[in-house]
């Protein structure tokens, strides 16, 4: 069975229902799940592929049918926090009821890769980049604002709505050309490429997050700090 939905977030609603944010073939949708404390509620959990039917024409739908579409993915430790991060990005950035089938497929594949224990950072950077591109905020990594090829020996800064701007002096937040070219090829063996990609994605996502910090990111950092203690 091909999944048509995943749970992004759920919270109690009235006496026995839940208000659930789903990522579906129709985009991000919020719906009331009745009898959420029963059997159907145990199905509606994050990282589980679902078959979903909704009722209603308004902004707030009602779950008409909800069935499992596969084995729920077990995420633990840093993989769990990474999955929560993906969910929070989708909730914060995806417009309601705006279909993104390519993004839905990529999300499912990323969850599978997280559950399989693949390295986190390349998966997260690829997801962030795909999401920005899907929402129309993507930009070239191998060409600058003047459509000139990125020079591996040059320095660049990222500027919203413009892209990569050449700079002549080393300054905070700039990127080396070789790092940008490595990102364009997803070549994470190039020294510094992964760290640079993380900085770049944070810069590119920040204008669209409205200034509010990501809860999942703060939890992730707390987990890492506790491991170092």
Secondary structure, DSSP 8 states (H G I E B T S, - for coil): ----EEEEEEEEETTTEEEEEEEETTEEEEEEETTTTSHHHHH--BT--EEEEEE-SSSEEEEEEEEE-S------HHHHHHHHHHHHHHHHHS-BT---HHHHHHHHHHHHHHHTT--HHHHHHHHHHHHHHHTT----SSB-TTS-B--TTSEEEEETTTEEEEESS--TT-EEHHHHHHHHTT-TTSTTHHHHHHHHHHHHHHTTTTT---HHHHHHHHHHHHHH-
